Amino acid sequence: MKRSLPGLYNFYMEGGIAGSVMSGRNLLQIICKRDKRKFETSTP
């Protein structure tokens, strides 16, 4: 399933609350790849 809609550049659809954390992380990876940026994580 695509996560964006044609004509809406910065609009992304996500699923329900239960999977939001992993979906958000995956979405950020997609955005970083699109913008040719390195996806980095950090630990507190």
C-alpha positions as CSV (number, residue, x, y, z in Angstrom):
1,M,0.0,0.0,0.0
2,K,1.3,3.4,-0.9
3,R,1.7,5.8,2.0
4,S,1.3,9.0,0.0
5,L,-1.3,10.6,-2.2
6,P,-0.6,12.2,-5.6
7,G,-0.4,16.0,-5.5
8,L,0.2,16.1,-1.7
9,Y,4.0,16.3,-1.3
10,N,4.4,16.1,2.4
11,F,1.3,14.0,3.3
12,Y,1.8,10.4,4.5
13,M,-0.8,8.0,5.8
14,E,-0.1,5.8,8.7
15,G,-2.0,2.9,10.3
16,G,-3.6,2.5,13.7
17,I,-2.1,3.4,17.1
18,A,-0.7,-0.1,17.9
19,G,1.7,0.0,15.0
20,S,2.4,3.7,14.9
21,V,5.9,3.6,16.4
22,M,7.3,1.1,13.9
23,S,5.3,2.7,11.1
24,G,6.7,6.1,12.0
25,R,10.2,4.8,12.0
26,N,9.7,3.1,8.6
27,L,8.2,6.3,7.2
28,L,11.2,8.3,8.4
29,Q,13.5,5.8,6.6
30,I,11.5,6.3,3.4
31,I,11.7,10.1,3.7
32,C,15.4,10.0,4.3
33,K,15.9,7.8,1.3
34,R,13.8,10.1,-0.8
35,D,15.8,13.2,0.3
36,K,19.1,11.3,-0.1
37,R,19.9,11.6,3.7
38,K,21.3,9.0,6.0
39,F,18.8,7.6,8.4
40,E,20.4,7.6,11.9
41,T,19.2,6.5,15.3
42,S,20.5,7.4,18.7
43,T,20.1,5.9,22.2
44,P,19.7,8.0,25.3
